[in-house]
Amino acid sequence: MPDERFSEDGGADEQADAFRADVLAGLSAPIPAIPARWLYDRAGSELFDAITRLETYYPTRTETALLETIMPEVRALIPRGAAVVEFGAGSATKTPLLLRAIDPAAYVPVDISGDYLEQSAARLAADFPGLPVLPVTADFVRPFDLPGDIDDLPRLGFFPGSTIGNFVPRSATDLLRHFRELLGTGSRLLIGMDRVKPVERLIAAYDDPGGVTARFNLNLATRINRELGGTIPVDAFRHEARWNDILSRIEMHLVAQRDVEFAVAGQHFDFRAGSSIHSENSHKYGARGARVLLLAGGWTPLAEWTDPARDFAVILAEAQPNRFAP
């Protein structure tokens, strides 16, 4: 994802530079780790879509069912004629539920995977012929510009899928503050957050028996080889999902099954058997923790909904004016 909105004359180069910098820094770190956003090239985005349809992966179907139920209430809390800005809108599977409910004035999907985003945006434009669809290929964790077409519209940020859980709390707070600055005071944010639940269910959701999640994780190494001239022996690594209880998160790792040496962009690395590359976190929140996180990021919760089993939460928050004192 780039530092600003992509254009045909520079965006791809900026993304390639950012990818290279993150991979080299991550592989060189004392605890090797690569930001989870780089899992989502075209192949990664397609594999993640497949994951969302797995029986063991509960978040997508739970959140989708919850959104279907709550949309009349959401509609009553959203200003008329708003522009919907969706962060990480690669597949937009839940977006039609929101667009049909609130009848917005514009839809702005923002995602790192440009070609996948364009296809998704085209499908939505066909389904909503009267709605301006303005895709932005960008790294939503970095500064970028929204289309000028929505300058005078009220704004609703849409951040479903518990994607906020991919960020450690410090980075999640920074991201929420970034969203507030981008969308502006008075804007609203509709966000999904996964809840803590039994470890067995969590592990099954992130390490399915069919190996789709493993292919998704290993695709990161394939992408590094393809785009950065890497020589990573992909078959020397295996996918592993771990529950970190003290940090309340699922971790995904690529674990070396034997001693390996490889190069990326001309730099050499070696990994001993059993060592790993940390590729993703998925933090799980309790009700109070979710609200505190939003408040720390500059968003005041207005309403919260959960499914009957309390597996997942959707929260509507507002960027209220800063107060001089409590």
Secondary structure, 3 states (H helix, E strand, C coil): CCCCCCCCCCHHHHHHHHHHHHHHHHHHCCCCECCHHHHCCHHHHHHHHHHHCCCCCHHHHHHHHHHHHHHHHHHHHCCCCCEEEEECCCCCCCHHHHHHHHCCCEEEEEECCHHHHHHHHHHHHHHCCCCCECCEECCCCCCCCCCHHHCCCCEEEEECCCHHHHCCHHHHHHHHHHHHHHHCCCCEEEEEEEECCCHHHHHHHHCCCCCHHHHHHHHHHHHHHHHHCCCCCHHHEEEEEEEECCCCEEEEEEEECCCEEEEECCEEEEECCCCEEEEEEEECECHHHHHHHHHHCCCEEEEEEECCCCCEEEEEEECCCCCCCC
